[in-house]
Amino acid sequence: MSETPRTPGSADAPATADAPPGIDTRVPHSARIWNYWLGGKDNYPVDREAGEAFRALYPEIVEIARYSRVFLGRAMRYLVEDAGIRQFLDIGTGLPAVETTHQLAQRLAPEARVVYVDNDPLVLAHARALLVGTPEGATDYVDADLRDPDRILKAAADTLDLSRPVGVMLMGVMGHIPDDDEALAIVRHLMAALPSGSHLTLYDGTDVGEAAHAAQDDYNEGGAVPYILRSRERLARFFDGLELVEPGLVSLPRWRPEIAEPEERGEMNAAGAVARKP
């Protein structure tokens, strides 16, 4: 549940004394709740309360948050080392966390270039932490809405060469676009603008189990930007026309586990995949 769509009116909302201007700390915020589940400090009492209420109904959510970072790391290793990608467009960035996209990419390839995209004022306030990369590479932050792919692509072109393959990262954000047709149109618009050899990396929550639904419904009624759960079959449509990288669309722990890692858990209510544009 990484935050991309802005809570209506948030730019004009009051902040607490320790919050940046324009940040409404009276309403829970999914990026801050996610940060709390990951053990971060960029959250407020309202977020911790919402996070604990969610976890009480659905304890697995903390493990899903952790495996979302594991999946990002595994996907980045594949994209850089196997697919040779050196440019990344990370849309729906959320708050800086351990092992961000540019840190992972530039550790493997210092010349990698990364553009982060979000339109949330809290993420913007933390954007400087996202811009500290290697001297050989480049990082940039674009203030834009997921629903405006043309603006995203135009702004990204200032840092990325869109005539060369790009790795598009949509990590836990498409659930914020409840209409399937609109969500699919956004992804297809982004990928259509990029050349052959570009890759889409996407994961989202899946609608398996009553506990997950109960927790998500309770969260959506709490005032934050709603997030919907989709079936594995509905998620698979985001990859139509692309070539799925093995093992395809699977539960996050099952995507290319490292041989040296301890035994992984199996199914969870979040699935992801990496796919290549032919």
Secondary structure, DSSP 8 states (H G I E B T S, - for coil): ----S--TTGGGS---TTS-TT--TTS--HHHHHHHHTT-S---HHHHHHHHHHHHH-THHHHHHHHHHHHHHHHHHIIIIIS---EEEEES--S--SS-HHHHHHHH-TT-EEEEEE--HHHHHTHHHHS---SSSEEEEEE--TT-HHHHHHHHTTTS-TTS--EEEEES-GGG---HHHHHHHHHHHHHTS-TT-EEEEEEEB--SHHHHHHHHHHHTTTS-----B-HHHHHGGGTTSEE-TT-SEEGGGSS--TTS-------SEEEEEEE--
